[in-house]
Amino acid sequence: MESGPAIFAGTAFALFGGALLLWTTVRVRQGEPVALGIAPRAAAVVTGLTGALLLGLGLWCFGRL
């Protein structure tokens, strides 16, 4: 009964975290800003850490099944 929400949450977190990491990597490699009005390195680090955290949270949700 509780596996449905865990699967949904894990999928949502994993997809968003992976997409955020991919988008950040592409922007940094192309030399484009990750966020406007913020120092490029700080934005890349914060965005990368957030993406990794969300991806890890998604994997944790799948591990709880």
N, C-alpha and C positions, 0 to 999 in steps of 0.2 A: 504494500500500500504506500509506503513512504519512498519507494524507489523511483516513482514517477517524477516528483519534484526534484530529487537529487540528480536524476538524469538531465532534466531540463536545465537546472542551475549549472551543472557541470559543463553541459554543452555551451550554454550562453557565456560563461566565464572563459572557457577554453577558446572559443571562437573569437571573442572580443580581445582577449589577451594576445593570442597569436597574431591576429590582424594588426593590433597596435604595435607589436614588435616588428612585424614585417614592414608596416608603413614607416615606422621610425628609422629602420635600417635603410630603406630605399631613400628617404629624404636626406639622411646624413651622408650616404654614399654619393648622392647627386650634388651635395653642397647646398641644398635648399634649407630654409629655416623650418624647424619643427613646430615652433609656435611663434607668432608675431609678438614683438615687444618684449621678448625675454632673451637673455643671453643664450646663444646657440648650444653651448656645452651643457648648461644647466637644464635647458629644455630637453635635450636628448637624454640626459641621465635620468631626470624625473620621469619622462615618458617611458624609457626603457625599464626602469624599476617597476613602474605601475603595470606595464605589460607583463613582466615576469611574475609579479605578484598575482595578477588575475589568472594567468596561465597555471600557476601553481595552485591557486584556489580551485580552479576547474578540475585539476588532477586530484586534488584532495576530495572533492565531491564524488568523483568516480571511484576513489578508493574506499569510500564509506558504504558502497553498495553491498 
